[in-house]
Amino acid sequence: MPAGESWFVEAPEQMRLPSSISSHLRLPLMAAPMLHVSGPELVSAACRSGVIGAFPTPNARTADQLDRWLTQIEDDCARAERPCAPVCANVIMRSSPDLLEADLAVLLKHRVPLVLASVGSPKSIIAPLHDVGSSSLTVSGPRREPSLWSVDAIDASEASATDMLDGAAKAWPKRI
C-alpha cells in the first residue's frame, strides 16, 4: 500500500452504527455468530472485552432457552467493571414462522440492542425491533462475498430490505 493511504473506508452516514452502540466498543469488531458454537459464555466474554458479541438465535434450541441466555448475558454484563459492548442476536429469516415469531418476541422483551438478520429478507422484523430501540443489520450480497449493511435507514414497507441493499451494494464501489 502506498504511503499515506489507508485500508479504512468511511461508511456512508446511513450505514454507520448508532453512537449508542459504537461508543461502547473498544474495537470495531463483532465476535462472529457461529452456528452450534456461539453461546452465552462466549457472547458475554466478547461484550465484556469491548467487542460486539453475536450468536445465532437457533443455537438456543427454544424461545425459553433464548430468554435464559439473554438474561445470563445481561447479568454478566451488569457485573462487569466497565461498560460492555452490545450483544447481537443473529436471526435466521428462513426459520419456521413459529420459531421466528417466538424468537422475535424474546428479542423484543429483552430490547436486544443489535439484531443481525441473515438468510432472507428482514422486512417483517425491522419495524418491531425499531419500536423497542433495537438497531438492525442484514447480510446481503452473493454467497461468495457477503457484506454487512445497516438497514436502519431503510423503509421496509417499500420493498424487501435485502433487495434494496443488493442495489446499494452494486452502486457503492467499496464494501465494508
Buried (B, 14 or more C-beta within 10 A) or exposed (E): EEEEEEEEEEBEEEBBBBEEBEEBBEEEEBBBBBEEEBBBEBBBEBBBBBBBBBBBBBBBEEBEBBBBBBBBBBEBBEEEEEEBBBBBBBBBBEBEEEBBEBBBBBBBBBEBBBBBBBBBBBBBBBEEBBEEEBBBBBBBBEEEEBBBBBBBEBEBEEEBBBEBBBEBBEEBEEEB
